Amino acid sequence: MMQLFFLYFLIILSIFFNYFSWLYTYRSRESKYKFWISVILITILSLFTRYFAGHAYSQTLGSKVFDVIILGILFSIPIWVWSLIDKIIKPSEFYSNYPNGK
């Protein structure tokens, strides 16, 4: 029963906090890698979004702030889905043995 609670908790955590849900199991080596890969991707994509919205689309789409928000959301959706799917497919034994076992 408690394992099911943790699974639901992590799914909700993943829905609301995106890639920060990997901090819940940060002691796991796999979660560390996934968290830092996500942070790097979000940083690169946000810099790309600012450049892209600031130069190419600033005259055609309107407000730069609106462009950055929309493109930022579109670029972060794959990372959000990756975090959500990772929590759903992870076996319950991982959470029952965490942090001492594999």
C-alpha positions, -999 to 999 in steps of 0.1 A, spaced: 0 0 0 28 24 9 46 17 -24 15 26 -43 14 59 -23 50 67 -33 42 59 -70 12 83 -70 32 109 -51 61 108 -76 37 110 -105 21 141 -90 55 155 -82 66 149 -118 35 166 -132 39 197 -111 77 201 -108 89 186 -141 126 175 -139 129 185 -103 111 153 -94 145 135 -99 157 153 -68 134 131 -47 157 101 -55 189 121 -61 210 96 -42 204 72 -71 231 75 -97 206 73 -125 185 101 -111 216 124 -107 224 119 -144 188 125 -155 185 156 -134 217 172 -146 210 163 -183 176 180 -179 191 211 -163 216 214 -191 190 208 -218 166 234 -203 195 259 -200 205 254 -236 170 255 -249 162 286 -229 192 304 -244 182 292 -278 147 304 -272 158 339 -262 181 341 -293 154 327 -316 126 348 -303 148 379 -301 161 378 -336 141 358 -360 105 362 -348 104 395 -330 88 414 -358 64 387 -371 50 372 -339 47 403 -318 58 406 -282 92 391 -274 81 380 -239 52 361 -253 74 344 -279 99 333 -252 72 319 -230 55 299 -258 88 286 -272 101 278 -237 69 258 -229 72 239 -263 108 231 -257 103 219 -221 74 195 -229 97 166 -240 117 168 -207 84 169 -188 71 138 -206 105 121 -200 103 127 -163 67 116 -161 73 83 -181 104 76 -160 83 77 -128 55 55 -143 77 27 -157 101 25 -128 95 -7 -108 81 -4 -73 110 -24 -59 132 6 -67 112 28 -43 108 1 -16 146 -5 -15 156 32 -20 182 44 -9 199 12 3 193 -12 -26 191 -12 -63 
